[in-house]
Amino acid sequence: MENQFEVTSLTPKTKPSFDFNRLLRWLLVLAVVTVITGLVFFFFSRSTFSPNNVDFKIEAPEEISSGEKVNYKIEYANHNERAIGNLQLTFFYSPEAVDVRDNQLATLQTENLKLDDLGPGEGRTVEFPAYLAGAKGDIKKVRAVLSFYGEGMPSVFKKEATAATNISSVPVALTLVAPPNAVSGQEMTYLLDYRNESQDNLSDLRFRFEYPDGFTPGKFLPNTFQGKNIFDLKSLKTGEGDRISISGILRGEEGESKAIFVTLQRKIGDLYVDFEKSSASTVLSTPPLGVAVLANEKKDYNAQLGDELEYKILFVNNTGVDIFGLTLSAKLEGSMFDLNSLRSDGFFNSASRTITWNASVSPLLNHLASQQEGAISFRVKIKSSFSGSGGVKDSTVKVSALAETSTIPPGFDLDRLVAQSETITKIVSLPSLGQKAYRQDAVLGGSGPFPPRAGQKTTYVISWEIVNIPNDIIKARVKGSLPPGVEWENKTWVSGQQPATTFNSGSREVVWDLETIPAGTGGQFPKSQGWFVISFTPSESNIGQPADLIKNTFLEGQDGFTKQDILVRVGDVTSNDLVDFPGSGNVVE
């Protein structure tokens, strides 16, 4: 019988493959759900907080009368469902706003406040008082900034608000009048008319004037001014008014605009607070007659003791017509003029220290044609030394020139035609520096043989002495060089509280940094003195010759008044120049 077999495969069954597409679909679904959830959360969060739901504004009057006190009211409110915190408020006042605080007048610029947190639905106010003064029609603007954080929010938010107030009326009408044009050096007058146009009687008023640079007041009406710029008014009834006039000389450059300001103040408690303000301007025009003064051809010449100065007075007719009958004078001011050296073809009045010239000296003074120029000159010396021993602080001399005529050309509404000018000459401070050498000194001593002996060390004492009478010397320093072979012994002494001398081994310089040498040193005050010890061991090559001890000594600095650099040098010193053993310093064996 034939065997029959069923053949069965022993190969294992294949497992189902992994479905990556299904996984990808699930991941996409999860991502979409996450995004949707985030968007829902985001929009939900936004719906519970928005900076637009924070109100912020300034309540201020649209119009006020000048000098009124204004209370600026800042209103802020939170309409979010979340609180806001870290609130910072900054308030910016209008220029020239003031207030009375702690019985003192305070000029207001900015206020910074840290505010409490504000819960949902809460609102608060903050007030900022200020007095506002100005002219009718002035606009006074303020600004405020509020910064804050929303609860749980990482970002800072800011809100800004502004307000403007118009000064629509002034209780007291002020009319300040200045000449629209004026000539430098000529007398002019400012006028102020005032009137109470309010319904109330006013009291305790004050007018405060601020003059332009170059104006010198000389006459006041009424003449009850305090000093030269304050006029007090005890009372001013409704409808009352008056005039104030101020006359004086205005000087400046051609074309320059000069403004005068007046502030009306009222008394609040013990202080005067600005009530109203007004201003007016004057433009300086070309003077009909011009004058200038030069010293040695310069307007700002710095002189030295003993200098001869040539002063030149220039005059010019700037008009379109001829000028007749001029008189020219020059006044010499200052104790440092040597009047015995004066050389001039004019008449000198020693009592008034004035030189006068007329047509007998220069025909141009008799007849100066349109646009014609002329010049008069004289010479005078500066004294060779300062007077007295106390010092002359900030020494100057001055020449003031005056040209005038009572013959007025057509077209000028003047009593007389006048032109003035001056020049101030500064005198440069020239201190003296003394340098001496000694064999020995009572304080610092001395050692070694003298005359100096070859191969043996001898010490010497060097002294520096400074006298400075006229002006402070700043950045002052004395330097001297030690020759080869001379050694620094590191022994010093100075007078008073001055810094000690030092030695720079690299440059081999002895240095005395004084910083400032006061005016009057050696006169009103003691001299500046410093001592130090050096030594020298001569060799056989030095026998029969004096030893060089210090060379190239000088004082440098700057005149504190004229700002001119100062340099004073002194001669070298050898062992033959000793004060206590003069001419005995040749080296011996």
C-alpha positions as CSV (number, residue, x, y, z in Angstrom):
1,M,0.0,0.0,0.0
2,E,1.4,3.3,-1.0
3,N,1.9,5.9,1.9
4,Q,0.1,9.2,1.4
5,F,1.3,12.3,3.2
6,E,-0.3,15.8,3.6
7,V,2.4,18.3,3.3
8,T,1.9,21.3,5.7
9,S,4.0,24.5,5.4
10,L,6.1,25.2,8.5
11,T,6.5,28.9,7.5
12,P,4.9,31.1,10.2
13,K,1.9,33.4,9.2
14,T,2.7,37.0,8.3
15,K,1.5,39.6,11.0
16,P,-0.6,42.5,9.8
17,S,1.5,45.7,8.8
18,F,1.5,48.9,11.1
19,D,-1.1,51.6,9.8
20,F,1.0,54.9,9.8
21,N,-1.7,56.8,7.9
22,R,-4.2,56.2,10.7
23,L,-1.7,57.5,13.3
24,L,-1.0,60.6,11.2
25,R,-4.8,61.3,10.9
26,W,-5.1,61.1,14.7
27,L,-2.2,63.5,15.3
28,L,-3.7,66.0,12.9
29,V,-7.0,65.8,14.7
30,L,-5.2,66.3,18.0
31,A,-3.4,69.3,16.7
32,V,-6.5,70.9,15.3
33,V,-8.3,70.4,18.7
34,T,-5.3,72.0,20.5
35,V,-5.3,75.0,18.2
36,I,-9.0,75.5,18.5
37,T,-8.8,75.2,22.3
38,G,-6.0,77.8,22.4
39,L,-7.9,80.1,20.1
40,V,-11.0,79.8,22.3
41,F,-8.9,80.4,25.4
42,F,-7.1,83.4,23.7
43,F,-10.4,85.0,22.6
44,F,-11.9,84.3,25.9
45,S,-9.0,85.9,27.7
46,R,-9.2,88.9,25.4
47,S,-12.8,89.3,26.1
48,T,-12.1,89.6,29.9
49,F,-9.3,92.2,29.6
50,S,-8.6,95.0,27.1
51,P,-6.7,98.3,27.6
52,N,-9.5,100.0,25.7
53,N,-11.7,99.2,28.7
54,V,-9.6,101.5,30.9
55,D,-10.9,105.1,30.8
56,F,-8.4,108.0,31.3
57,K,-9.1,111.7,30.9
58,I,-8.3,115.2,32.2
59,E,-11.0,117.5,33.4
60,A,-9.9,121.1,33.0
61,P,-11.7,124.5,32.4
62,E,-11.8,125.6,28.8
63,E,-11.4,129.3,29.8
64,I,-10.0,131.1,32.8
65,S,-9.0,134.6,33.8
66,S,-5.2,135.1,34.1
67,G,-4.0,134.4,37.6
68,E,-6.7,132.0,38.5
69,K,-6.1,128.8,40.3
70,V,-7.0,125.7,38.3
71,N,-7.7,122.2,39.7
72,Y,-6.8,119.7,37.0
73,K,-8.9,116.5,37.7
74,I,-7.5,113.2,36.4
75,E,-10.2,110.5,36.1
76,Y,-9.4,106.9,35.5
77,A,-11.6,103.8,35.7
78,N,-11.2,100.0,35.0
79,H,-14.2,98.4,33.1
80,N,-12.4,95.1,32.6
81,E,-13.3,91.8,34.4
82,R,-9.7,91.7,35.7
83,A,-7.9,94.1,38.0
84,I,-5.1,96.4,36.8
85,G,-2.0,97.0,38.9
86,N,1.4,98.8,39.1
87,L,-0.3,102.0,38.2
88,Q,2.1,104.9,37.5
89,L,0.8,108.4,36.7
90,T,2.9,111.3,35.3
91,F,1.4,114.7,35.0
92,F,3.1,117.4,32.8
93,Y,2.2,121.0,33.7
94,S,2.1,123.9,31.3
95,P,5.2,126.2,31.3
96,E,5.4,128.7,34.2
97,A,2.7,127.0,36.3
98,V,3.1,127.6,40.0
99,D,1.6,126.7,43.3
100,V,2.0,127.5,47.0
101,R,3.3,124.5,48.9
102,D,4.5,124.5,52.5
103,N,4.3,128.3,52.4
104,Q,6.7,128.5,49.5
105,L,6.2,129.3,45.9
106,A,6.9,126.2,43.8
107,T,7.5,126.2,40.1
108,L,5.7,123.2,38.7
109,Q,7.0,121.0,35.9
110,T,6.0,117.3,36.4
111,E,4.4,115.1,39.1
112,N,5.0,111.4,39.3
113,L,2.5,109.3,41.4
114,K,2.3,105.6,42.2
115,L,-1.4,104.6,42.4
116,D,-3.1,101.8,44.2
117,D,-4.4,98.8,42.1
118,L,-7.8,99.2,40.5
119,G,-10.3,96.3,40.7
120,P,-12.9,95.5,38.1
121,G,-15.5,98.3,37.8
122,E,-13.5,100.6,40.1
123,G,-12.7,104.3,39.3
124,R,-10.8,107.1,41.0
125,T,-9.7,110.7,40.6
126,V,-6.5,112.7,41.3
127,E,-6.3,116.5,41.4
128,F,-3.4,118.8,40.5
129,P,-3.8,122.4,41.4
130,A,-1.8,125.3,39.8
131,Y,-1.9,129.0,39.3
132,L,-1.8,130.0,35.6
133,A,-0.8,133.5,34.4
134,G,-0.3,134.9,30.9
135,A,-1.5,137.3,28.3
136,K,-5.0,137.3,26.9
137,G,-5.3,134.6,24.3
138,D,-2.5,132.4,25.7
139,I,-3.3,128.6,25.6
140,K,-2.1,126.6,28.6
141,K,-1.7,122.9,27.7
142,V,-1.2,119.9,30.1
143,R,-0.6,116.2,29.5
144,A,-0.9,113.1,31.6
145,V,0.4,109.5,31.0
146,L,-1.0,106.4,32.9
147,S,0.9,103.1,32.7
148,F,-0.4,99.8,34.2
149,Y,-0.4,96.0,33.9
150,G,-3.5,93.8,33.5
151,E,-3.9,91.0,36.0
152,G,-2.0,88.0,34.7
153,M,-0.8,89.9,31.7
154,P,3.0,90.3,31.0
155,S,2.8,93.5,29.0
156,V,2.7,97.1,30.2
157,F,-0.1,99.3,28.8
158,K,-0.1,103.1,28.5
159,K,-2.9,105.7,28.2
160,E,-2.4,109.4,27.4
161,A,-4.6,112.4,27.8
162,T,-4.3,116.1,27.2
163,A,-6.2,119.3,27.9
164,A,-6.0,122.9,27.0
165,T,-7.2,126.1,28.8
166,N,-7.5,129.5,27.2
167,I,-6.7,132.6,29.1
168,S,-9.8,134.5,27.8
169,S,-9.6,137.6,30.0
170,V,-7.2,139.5,32.3
171,P,-8.5,141.3,35.4
172,V,-5.9,144.1,34.9
173,A,-5.3,145.4,31.4
174,L,-1.6,145.8,30.8
175,T,-0.2,147.8,27.9
176,L,3.6,147.7,27.8
177,V,5.1,150.0,25.2
178,A,8.7,150.0,24.1
179,P,10.2,152.1,21.3
180,P,10.1,149.9,18.2
181,N,13.6,151.2,17.2
182,A,16.4,152.8,19.2
183,V,20.0,153.7,18.9
184,S,22.5,152.1,21.1
185,G,23.7,154.5,23.8
186,Q,20.8,156.9,23.5
187,E,18.2,157.4,26.3
188,M,14.9,155.7,25.8
189,T,11.7,155.3,27.8
190,Y,9.4,152.3,28.6
191,L,5.8,152.9,29.4
192,L,3.3,150.6,31.2
193,D,-0.4,151.5,31.3
194,Y,-2.6,149.4,33.6
195,R,-6.3,149.4,34.5
196,N,-8.5,147.2,36.7
197,E,-11.2,145.9,34.3
198,S,-12.6,143.3,36.7
199,Q,-15.7,143.7,38.9
200,D,-13.6,143.4,42.1
201,N,-11.3,145.8,43.9
202,L,-7.8,144.4,44.0
203,S,-5.1,144.8,46.7
204,D,-1.5,143.9,47.4
205,L,-0.3,143.9,43.8
206,R,3.3,144.0,42.6
207,F,4.8,144.8,39.2
208,R,8.2,143.1,38.6
209,F,10.2,144.2,35.6
210,E,12.8,142.2,33.8
211,Y,15.1,144.4,31.7
212,P,17.0,143.4,28.6
213,D,20.7,142.9,28.7
214,G,22.4,146.3,28.1
215,F,19.7,148.4,29.6
216,T,20.6,150.7,32.5
217,P,17.6,152.3,34.2
218,G,18.0,155.9,35.5
219,K,14.7,157.5,36.1
220,F,11.4,156.2,37.4
221,L,7.9,157.6,37.6
222,P,6.3,157.2,40.1
223,N,9.6,157.3,42.0
224,T,8.5,154.8,44.7
225,F,10.3,151.7,43.1
226,Q,11.9,149.2,45.3
227,G,15.4,148.9,44.0
228,K,15.2,149.3,40.2
229,N,12.7,146.7,39.1
230,I,9.8,146.4,41.7
231,F,6.8,148.6,42.0
232,D,4.2,147.8,44.7
233,L,0.6,148.8,44.5
234,K,-1.4,148.6,47.7
235,S,-4.9,148.8,46.1
236,L,-6.5,149.1,42.7
237,K,-10.2,149.8,42.6
238,T,-12.5,148.7,39.8
239,G,-12.0,151.0,36.8
240,E,-8.9,152.6,38.2
241,G,-5.6,152.8,36.4
242,D,-2.3,154.7,36.0
243,R,1.0,154.8,34.1
244,I,4.6,153.8,35.0
245,S,7.5,155.1,33.0
246,I,11.1,153.9,33.2
247,S,13.9,155.8,31.4
248,G,17.4,154.7,30.8
249,I,20.2,153.9,28.3
250,L,20.0,150.8,26.1
251,R,23.2,149.4,24.6
252,G,23.8,146.6,22.2
253,E,24.7,145.5,18.7
254,E,23.0,146.9,15.5
255,G,20.0,144.8,14.6
256,E,19.8,143.2,18.0
257,S,16.2,142.7,19.4
258,K,15.9,143.7,23.1
259,A,12.8,142.5,25.0
260,I,11.5,143.9,28.3
261,F,9.1,141.7,30.5
262,V,6.7,142.8,33.2
263,T,4.9,140.4,35.6
264,L,1.9,141.6,37.7
265,Q,1.8,139.6,40.9
266,R,-0.7,139.4,43.8
267,K,0.0,138.5,47.4
268,I,-1.3,135.2,48.6
269,G,-0.4,134.7,52.3
270,D,3.2,135.9,52.6
271,L,4.1,135.2,48.9
272,Y,3.6,136.9,45.6
273,V,2.2,134.8,42.9
274,D,2.2,135.6,39.1
275,F,-1.1,137.2,38.1
276,E,-0.4,138.5,34.5
277,K,2.5,139.0,32.1
278,S,3.3,141.2,29.2
279,S,6.4,142.0,27.1
280,A,7.6,144.4,24.4
281,S,10.7,144.5,22.2
282,T,13.0,147.1,20.7
283,V,15.3,146.6,17.7
284,L,18.6,148.5,17.8
285,S,19.2,150.5,14.6
286,T,22.3,151.9,13.2
287,P,23.4,154.9,15.4
288,P,23.7,158.2,13.5
289,L,27.1,158.7,15.2
290,G,29.4,155.8,16.0
291,V,32.3,155.7,18.4
292,A,34.8,152.9,19.2
293,V,37.9,152.7,21.4
294,L,41.0,150.5,20.7
295,A,44.0,149.8,22.8
296,N,47.1,149.0,20.7
297,E,44.7,148.3,17.8
298,K,42.7,145.8,19.9
299,K,39.4,145.9,21.7
300,D,40.5,143.4,24.3
301,Y,44.2,144.0,24.7
302,N,46.0,142.5,27.8
303,A,48.7,144.8,29.1
304,Q,51.8,144.1,31.2
305,L,53.4,146.3,33.8
306,G,55.3,149.1,32.2
307,D,53.5,148.8,28.8
308,E,52.9,152.0,26.8
309,L,49.4,151.9,25.3
310,E,48.2,153.8,22.3
311,Y,44.5,154.4,22.5
312,K,42.7,155.3,19.3
313,I,39.2,156.7,19.3
314,L,37.4,156.1,16.0
315,F,34.3,158.1,15.1
316,V,32.0,157.9,12.1
317,N,28.9,159.7,10.6
318,N,26.4,157.0,9.7
319,T,23.7,159.4,8.5
320,G,23.0,160.7,5.0
321,V,23.7,164.3,6.1
322,D,26.7,166.2,7.5
323,I,27.3,166.6,11.2
324,F,28.8,169.8,12.7
325,G,30.4,170.9,15.9
326,L,31.5,167.7,17.5
327,T,33.3,167.5,20.8
328,L,35.2,164.3,21.7
329,S,36.3,163.3,25.2
330,A,38.0,160.3,26.9
331,K,37.9,159.5,30.6
332,L,40.8,157.5,32.0
333,E,39.8,155.2,34.9
334,G,42.0,153.0,37.0
335,S,44.9,153.4,39.5
336,M,47.5,151.8,37.2
337,F,47.6,154.6,34.6
338,D,50.9,156.5,34.8
339,L,49.3,159.9,34.1
340,N,52.7,161.6,34.0
341,S,53.5,159.7,30.8
342,L,50.3,160.9,29.0
343,R,50.9,162.3,25.6
344,S,47.9,163.9,23.8
345,D,47.1,167.0,21.7
346,G,43.8,167.4,23.6
347,F,43.2,169.3,26.8
348,F,43.7,167.1,29.9
349,N,41.7,167.9,33.1
350,S,43.7,166.2,35.9
351,A,40.8,166.5,38.4
352,S,38.3,164.6,36.2
353,R,41.1,162.6,34.4
354,T,39.4,163.5,31.1
355,I,41.0,164.5,27.8
356,T,38.9,166.8,25.5
357,W,39.3,167.4,21.8
358,N,37.4,169.9,19.6
359,A,37.6,171.4,16.1
360,S,40.9,173.2,17.0
361,V,42.5,169.8,17.1
362,S,40.8,168.0,14.2
363,P,38.8,169.7,11.4
364,L,36.7,166.6,11.2
365,L,35.2,167.4,14.5
366,N,34.0,170.7,13.1
367,H,32.5,169.1,9.9
368,L,32.0,165.4,9.6
369,A,30.5,164.6,6.2
370,S,28.0,161.8,5.6
371,Q,29.6,158.3,6.0
372,Q,33.0,160.0,6.8
373,E,35.3,158.5,9.5
374,G,37.9,160.1,11.7
375,A,40.3,159.1,14.5
376,I,41.9,160.7,17.5
377,S,44.7,159.0,19.5
378,F,46.8,159.4,22.7
379,R,49.4,157.5,24.5
380,V,49.8,156.6,28.2
381,K,51.9,154.0,30.1
382,I,50.9,151.4,32.6
383,K,52.8,151.7,35.9
384,S,55.8,149.5,36.3
385,S,54.6,148.0,39.6
386,F,51.4,147.6,41.5
387,S,50.5,150.1,44.2
388,G,50.9,149.0,47.8
389,S,51.6,145.5,49.2
390,G,48.1,144.2,49.6
391,G,47.6,143.2,46.0
392,V,45.3,144.6,43.4
393,K,42.6,142.0,42.6
394,D,41.6,141.6,39.0
395,S,43.5,144.7,37.8
396,T,42.1,146.8,35.0
397,V,42.2,150.2,33.4
398,K,39.3,151.7,31.4
399,V,38.9,154.4,28.8
400,S,35.4,155.7,28.2
401,A,34.9,157.8,25.0
402,L,32.0,160.3,24.4
403,A,31.3,162.1,21.2
404,E,28.5,164.7,21.2
405,T,27.0,167.7,19.5
406,S,24.0,170.0,20.1
407,T,23.8,170.7,16.4
408,I,21.2,168.2,15.4
409,P,20.9,167.2,11.7
410,P,17.5,167.4,10.0
411,G,15.2,164.4,10.6
412,F,16.4,163.6,14.2
413,D,14.0,164.3,17.1
414,L,16.8,164.6,19.7
415,D,18.0,167.3,22.1
416,R,21.6,166.3,21.3
417,L,23.4,163.7,19.3
418,V,25.5,161.4,21.5
419,A,27.7,158.3,21.0
420,Q,29.6,156.4,23.7
421,S,32.0,153.5,23.9
422,E,34.6,152.1,26.3
423,T,37.3,149.5,26.4
424,I,38.7,147.7,29.5
425,T,42.3,146.6,29.5
426,K,43.3,143.8,31.8
427,I,46.8,143.8,33.3
428,V,48.5,140.5,33.2
429,S,49.8,139.1,36.5
430,L,53.6,138.6,36.4
431,P,54.7,136.8,39.5
432,S,58.4,136.7,40.5
433,L,60.3,133.4,41.1
434,G,63.4,133.4,43.2
435,Q,65.9,130.5,43.3
436,K,68.7,130.3,45.9
437,A,71.2,127.7,47.1
438,Y,72.7,127.2,50.6
439,R,75.5,125.1,52.0
440,Q,73.3,124.3,55.0
441,D,70.0,125.3,56.5
442,A,68.7,125.5,60.1
443,V,65.9,123.1,59.3
444,L,67.2,120.8,56.7
445,G,70.9,120.9,57.8
446,G,73.8,120.1,55.6
447,S,76.7,117.7,55.4
448,G,80.0,116.9,53.6
449,P,83.1,119.0,52.9
450,F,83.1,122.5,51.6
451,P,84.6,123.6,49.3
452,P,83.4,120.3,47.6
453,R,86.1,117.7,47.5
454,A,86.6,115.1,44.7
455,G,85.2,111.7,45.7
456,Q,83.2,113.0,48.7
457,K,79.5,113.8,48.9
458,T,78.4,117.3,49.8
459,T,74.7,118.2,50.3
460,Y,73.1,121.5,49.3
461,V,69.7,123.2,50.1
462,I,67.8,124.8,47.2
463,S,65.0,127.3,48.0
464,W,62.2,128.5,45.7
465,E,60.3,131.7,46.6
466,I,57.3,133.1,44.8
467,V,55.7,136.6,45.1
468,N,52.4,137.3,43.2
469,I,50.6,140.6,43.8
470,P,47.9,141.3,41.2
471,N,45.8,138.3,40.1
472,D,45.4,134.6,41.1
473,I,47.7,132.3,39.1
474,I,46.0,129.0,38.4
475,K,47.5,125.7,37.2
476,A,50.7,126.9,38.8
477,R,53.8,124.7,38.8
478,V,57.5,125.2,39.3
479,K,60.0,122.8,37.6
480,G,63.8,122.5,37.7
481,S,66.2,119.8,36.3
482,L,69.0,118.1,38.2
483,P,72.2,117.8,36.1
484,P,74.0,114.4,35.8
485,G,75.6,113.4,39.1
486,V,73.3,115.5,41.3
487,E,71.1,113.3,43.5
488,W,67.7,113.9,45.2
489,E,68.0,113.4,49.0
490,N,64.2,113.3,49.6
491,K,64.3,116.0,52.3
492,T,61.8,118.8,51.8
493,W,60.1,121.6,53.7
494,V,57.4,124.2,52.6
495,S,55.8,127.2,54.2
496,G,52.2,127.1,55.4
497,Q,49.9,124.3,54.1
498,Q,51.3,124.1,50.6
499,P,52.1,120.8,48.9
500,A,55.7,119.6,49.1
501,T,58.2,119.4,46.2
502,T,58.6,116.0,44.5
503,F,61.2,114.4,42.3
504,N,60.5,112.6,39.0
505,S,63.4,110.2,38.6
506,G,62.5,109.5,35.0
507,S,62.8,113.1,33.8
508,R,65.1,114.1,36.7
509,E,62.9,117.0,37.4
510,V,62.0,118.6,40.8
511,V,58.3,119.5,40.6
512,W,56.3,121.8,42.9
513,D,52.6,121.6,42.0
514,L,51.0,124.7,43.7
515,E,47.6,124.6,41.8
516,T,46.7,128.2,42.7
517,I,48.9,131.1,43.9
518,P,46.5,133.6,45.4
519,A,46.7,137.3,44.5
520,G,48.6,139.2,47.3
521,T,51.1,136.4,47.9
522,G,54.2,138.2,49.2
523,G,52.1,141.3,50.0
524,Q,48.9,140.8,51.9
525,F,49.8,137.1,52.4
526,P,53.1,135.4,53.1
527,K,55.4,134.4,50.3
528,S,55.2,130.9,48.8
529,Q,58.4,129.1,49.8
530,G,59.7,125.6,49.3
531,W,63.1,124.0,50.2
532,F,64.6,120.7,49.2
533,V,68.0,118.9,49.6
534,I,70.3,117.7,46.8
535,S,73.8,116.2,46.9
536,F,76.8,116.0,44.5
537,T,79.9,113.8,44.6
538,P,82.4,115.4,42.3
539,S,85.0,113.5,40.3
540,E,88.6,114.4,39.6
541,S,87.4,115.9,36.3
542,N,85.5,118.5,38.2
543,I,88.5,119.8,40.1
544,G,88.9,123.5,39.8
545,Q,85.4,124.1,38.6
546,P,82.1,124.8,40.3
547,A,79.5,122.0,40.4
548,D,76.2,122.5,38.5
549,L,73.4,122.1,41.0
550,I,70.1,122.8,39.2
551,K,69.2,124.0,35.7
552,N,66.3,125.1,33.6
553,T,64.1,126.2,36.4
554,F,60.8,127.9,35.5
555,L,57.3,128.8,36.9
556,E,54.3,128.2,34.6
557,G,50.6,128.8,35.0
558,Q,47.7,130.9,33.8
559,D,46.5,134.4,34.9
560,G,43.2,133.6,36.5
561,F,41.8,137.0,35.4
562,T,43.1,137.6,31.9
563,K,43.4,133.8,31.1
564,Q,46.8,134.5,29.6
565,D,49.5,131.8,30.0
566,I,52.4,132.7,32.3
567,L,56.0,131.6,32.0
568,V,58.8,132.9,34.3
569,R,62.4,131.5,34.0
570,V,65.3,131.9,36.4
571,G,69.0,131.3,36.0
572,D,70.9,128.1,36.7
573,V,72.7,127.7,40.1
574,T,76.2,126.3,40.7
575,S,78.2,125.7,43.9
576,N,79.7,129.1,43.4
577,D,76.3,130.8,43.8
578,L,75.7,129.8,47.4
579,V,74.1,132.5,49.6
580,D,76.2,131.6,52.6
581,F,79.5,130.9,50.8
582,P,79.4,132.9,47.6
583,G,82.3,132.3,45.1
584,S,83.8,129.5,47.1
585,G,82.4,126.4,45.4
586,N,85.2,125.2,43.1
587,V,85.9,121.5,43.5
588,V,89.2,120.7,45.2
589,E,91.3,117.6,45.5
